[in-house]
Amino acid sequence: MKLIDKYKEMSKIERASLTTKFSIILNITLGIIKLILAIFGGVFFLFSSLINLFVATSKILCKKGMLEKFNFEKFKKRNTLIGVSLLLTGIIYVVYMARMLIVQVNIMDYDMILGISIACISFVELALAISGLFTIGDNGHYYRNLKVINLSSAIMAISHTEVAIMSFAHDGDPRFANALCGLIAGSI
């Protein structure tokens, strides 16, 4: 309980900073694990790994910018790198989901409990990302960047939710719906 009390006593900026640290660690860890799984499990894990690593890179750049004294030239360079990293994340996701339209791919089958669990986690992630957009206020460009990164990740999580739910709830072939949802999420 002491940790929760300490967290509640933190300012919004301190909480955002702490949450970002944990998020970076989680994204890097998941990215590395998925990269290893890609060797054995195929292309899904490779694309997913790259997405996690690009999101982590964007967050690291934001965190570094928050900690340094403001310098306009560094800010422009870092902000450009964050934008490129997010753009690459979207492109990777679009390519990954578009392959469902082009190539006959096997879709992972989830049972109903796992699919609904993925949906719940995704909707919580989306709700937190949206609430963060409004609660952080005007605390600087890097904080806004973090919120956009989190929202982008949450939108891709919603697309994964759609894939998980369609795997157990759709009688026919859900590839077109999955690809369309993924293309929209990746384009955002």
Disulfide bonds with the S-S distance in Angstrom:
none
